Amino acid sequence: MPQHDPIPSQRDPRDLERAHRAWIHYKKLMRWMALAAALAVVAALTYLKLSGSPMPIHLVIATIAGVGLSVLLGTALMGLTFLSNAGGHDDAASGRDTKR
């Protein structure tokens, strides 16, 4: 028979500081990834321009949305995975109580 998740205990202030540092790191990472997404969009548009095909505005908008949002979504989801681990949320969900 499945067991219920344990009720999480009161969080230690050190855990809150650890989670705060993880969020700061995540925000810094996402700033860099926004720059990487912009560079990927510029590279994709440059490739399309150099290929010699006509570039209607619909193609440009679709390229910007498709490439830019794909890069940002992928990095945001992977970043949240690492944020969950670094912030201690995985420990709370699994019942482990490890102190660093």
BALUM-110511 format. One line per 4 residues: number of its first residue (from 0); their letters; for each residue x, y, z of N, C-alpha, C. Coordinates in Angstrom, 3 decimals. Atoms other than C-alpha are relative to their C-alpha. Layout:
! BALUM-110511
NUM	A	X/Y/Z/X/Y/Z/X/Y/Z  ...
//
This chain:
! BALUM-110511
0	MPQH	0.845/-1.167/0.000/0.000/0.000/0.000/0.902/1.245/0.000  -0.858/-1.190/0.049/1.443/3.410/-0.864/-0.057/0.776/1.303  -0.075/-0.805/-1.209/2.576/5.629/1.953/-0.120/1.471/-0.369  0.120/-1.434/0.210/1.763/9.299/2.280/1.370/0.660/0.155
4	DPIP	-1.236/-0.755/-0.162/4.533/11.836/1.922/0.067/0.544/1.420  -0.116/-0.549/-1.352/5.914/12.961/5.253/-0.242/1.511/-0.010  0.206/-1.442/-0.127/4.951/16.400/6.469/1.367/0.645/0.180  -1.327/-0.599/-0.123/7.981/18.627/5.923/0.142/0.745/1.326
8	SQRD	-0.265/-0.696/-1.255/9.556/19.951/9.094/0.308/1.465/-0.300  -0.328/-1.422/0.142/10.240/23.608/9.720/1.387/0.136/-0.611  -1.270/-0.124/0.704/13.039/24.752/7.422/1.002/0.803/0.819  -1.110/-0.661/-0.664/16.363/25.776/8.851/0.347/1.275/-0.761
12	PRDL	-0.387/-1.223/0.711/17.468/29.362/8.053/1.152/-0.221/-0.984  -1.077/0.290/0.954/20.572/27.874/6.397/-0.553/-0.560/-1.295  0.643/0.516/1.206/18.283/26.025/3.996/-0.628/1.129/-0.815  0.582/-1.139/0.702/16.500/29.264/3.178/1.080/0.817/-0.702
16	ERAH	-1.122/-0.709/0.635/19.840/30.939/2.478/0.506/-0.782/-1.212  -0.422/0.856/1.117/20.818/28.003/0.279/-0.956/0.150/-1.181  0.992/-0.171/1.059/17.562/28.357/-1.688/0.112/1.391/-0.625  -0.159/-1.360/0.514/18.095/32.114/-2.005/1.205/0.103/-0.932
20	RAWI	-1.180/-0.002/0.873/21.591/31.609/-3.428/-0.270/-0.742/-1.297  0.336/0.762/1.207/20.214/29.026/-5.859/-0.845/0.849/-0.951  0.812/-0.862/0.853/17.600/31.508/-7.127/0.841/1.101/-0.644  -0.884/-1.028/0.565/20.260/34.199/-7.598/0.812/-0.595/-1.147
24	HYKK	-0.777/0.674/1.045/22.362/31.734/-9.580/-0.875/-0.290/-1.224  0.921/0.293/1.100/19.335/30.738/-11.681/-0.294/1.261/-0.819  0.285/-1.251/0.716/18.505/34.360/-12.544/1.201/0.456/-0.819  -1.208/-0.356/0.737/22.114/35.011/-13.535/0.169/-0.897/-1.221
28	LMRW	-0.084/0.948/1.108/22.100/31.871/-15.688/-0.980/0.366/-1.101  1.008/-0.328/1.006/18.886/32.939/-17.437/0.334/1.295/-0.742  -0.461/-1.199/0.733/20.370/36.365/-18.263/0.980/-0.392/-1.093  -0.963/0.463/1.001/23.229/34.612/-20.024/-0.702/-0.790/-1.097
32	MALA	0.696/0.801/1.000/20.838/32.243/-21.756/-0.878/0.857/-0.908  0.719/-0.930/0.872/18.760/35.164/-23.044/0.945/0.544/-1.064  -1.011/-0.434/0.959/21.956/36.424/-24.679/0.310/-1.125/-0.990  -0.254/1.141/0.887/22.630/32.944/-26.068/-1.162/-0.208/-0.967
36	AALA	1.163/0.136/0.880/19.077/32.795/-27.447/0.018/1.074/-1.080  -0.084/-1.077/0.988/19.547/36.172/-29.148/1.075/-0.301/-1.039  -1.060/0.361/0.943/22.812/34.987/-30.685/-0.432/-1.148/-0.911  0.504/1.106/0.819/21.124/31.788/-31.887/-0.983/0.509/-1.049
40	VVAA	0.938/-0.589/0.958/18.378/33.850/-33.532/0.762/0.727/-1.099  -0.801/-0.714/0.995/20.938/36.082/-35.245/0.716/-0.986/-0.925  -0.681/1.006/0.824/22.871/33.017/-36.433/-0.975/-0.671/-0.966  0.997/0.644/0.863/19.691/31.394/-37.795/-0.438/0.939/-1.121
44	LTYL	0.396/-0.960/1.028/18.627/34.560/-39.612/1.126/0.243/-0.999  -1.153/-0.167/0.896/22.134/34.997/-41.025/0.109/-1.188/-0.945  -0.046/1.197/0.838/22.120/31.414/-42.290/-1.077/0.047/-1.075  1.087/-0.069/0.977/18.748/31.916/-43.951/0.270/1.069/-1.057
48	KLSG	-0.308/-1.074/0.949/19.887/35.164/-45.552/1.094/-0.441/-0.973  -1.105/0.430/0.856/23.115/33.606/-46.864/-0.390/-1.160/-0.909  0.416/1.117/0.850/21.235/30.626/-48.294/-0.624/0.482/-1.306  0.506/-0.579/1.233/19.795/32.956/-50.921/-1.498/-0.087/-0.166
52	SPMP	1.455/0.074/0.132/16.146/32.200/-50.290/-0.627/1.327/0.427  0.656/-1.244/-0.410/13.700/35.106/-50.021/-0.420/-0.082/1.471  0.317/-0.033/-1.432/12.986/36.194/-46.445/-1.218/0.876/0.249  1.194/-0.793/-0.326/9.385/37.311/-46.044/-0.072/0.219/1.514
56	IHLV	0.091/-0.363/-1.419/8.446/38.870/-42.724/-0.531/-1.159/0.842  0.536/1.146/-0.749/6.528/35.735/-41.719/1.105/-0.993/0.352  -1.124/0.902/-0.261/9.699/33.659/-42.017/0.891/0.556/1.105  -0.841/-0.636/-1.026/11.653/36.147/-39.915/-0.658/-0.122/1.377
60	IATI	0.711/0.084/-1.281/8.987/36.229/-37.194/-0.020/-1.445/0.511  0.029/1.408/-0.410/8.681/32.427/-37.158/1.372/-0.467/0.466  -1.355/0.378/-0.412/12.460/32.051/-36.945/0.337/0.581/1.365  -0.269/-0.639/-1.298/12.732/34.533/-34.089/-0.757/-0.721/1.117
64	AGVG	0.810/0.659/-1.031/9.884/32.894/-32.173/0.441/-1.447/0.214  -0.338/1.414/-0.131/10.873/29.315/-32.916/1.353/-0.238/0.622  -1.358/0.220/-0.513/14.599/29.504/-32.314/0.160/0.623/1.383  -0.187/-0.694/-1.279/14.530/32.073/-29.505/-0.735/-0.653/1.150
68	LSVL	0.775/0.600/-1.091/11.743/30.517/-27.492/0.418/-1.435/0.290  -0.482/1.368/-0.243/13.076/26.990/-27.980/1.243/-0.003/0.876  -1.218/-0.076/-0.809/16.472/27.953/-26.583/-0.347/0.427/1.421  0.358/-0.466/-1.343/14.918/29.860/-23.674/-0.789/-1.039/0.782
72	LGTA	0.788/1.012/-0.706/12.416/27.120/-22.832/0.873/-1.161/0.450  -0.886/1.105/-0.368/15.047/24.390/-22.897/0.915/0.346/1.158  -0.908/-0.381/-1.085/17.467/26.300/-20.699/-0.762/0.304/1.288  0.782/-0.276/-1.212/14.721/27.429/-18.313/-0.387/-1.296/0.710
76	LMGL	0.399/1.258/-0.622/13.499/23.872/-17.733/1.189/-0.746/0.600  -1.192/0.647/-0.571/16.997/22.459/-17.262/0.498/0.773/1.216  -0.402/-0.810/-1.147/17.839/25.381/-14.981/-0.878/-0.243/1.209  0.893/0.284/-1.119/14.763/24.673/-12.866/0.291/-1.358/0.622
80	TFLS	-0.388/1.304/-0.536/15.887/21.067/-12.517/1.177/0.153/0.947  -1.158/-0.213/-0.863/19.226/22.175/-11.138/-0.342/0.886/1.193  0.434/-0.860/-1.103/17.541/24.874/-9.030/-0.700/-0.826/1.073  0.707/0.852/-0.949/15.318/22.257/-7.424/0.983/-0.785/0.863
84	NAGG	-1.006/0.756/-0.744/18.354/20.222/-6.444/0.814/0.919/0.899  -0.864/-0.904/-0.768/20.485/23.171/-5.318/-0.753/0.697/1.131  0.778/-0.693/-1.024/17.654/24.780/-3.347/-0.486/-0.898/1.114  0.407/0.921/-1.046/16.955/21.667/-1.296/-1.400/-0.541/-0.149
88	HDDA	1.367/0.487/0.185/13.496/20.970/-2.725/-0.036/-1.507/-0.223  -0.044/1.445/0.222/14.519/17.495/-3.832/0.174/-0.744/1.318  -0.196/0.631/-1.304/15.689/16.684/-0.316/-1.303/-0.027/0.786  1.258/-0.071/-0.741/12.379/17.827/1.167/-1.018/-0.972/-0.573
92	ASGR	0.975/0.888/0.627/10.364/15.804/-1.335/0.326/-1.471/0.237  -0.376/1.400/-0.160/12.342/12.619/-0.826/0.058/-0.435/1.459  -0.055/0.358/-1.411/12.363/12.774/2.947/1.398/0.005/0.563  -1.372/-0.060/-0.491/16.133/13.053/3.136/0.224/1.333/0.689
96	DTKR	-0.296/-1.241/-0.711/17.444/15.633/5.545/1.510/0.137/0.069  -1.457/-0.144/0.053/21.017/16.298/4.464/0.361/1.456/0.163  -0.512/-1.360/-0.208/22.885/19.355/5.640/1.332/0.128/-0.704  -1.277/-0.259/0.677/25.658/20.858/3.590/0.851/0.912/0.795
//
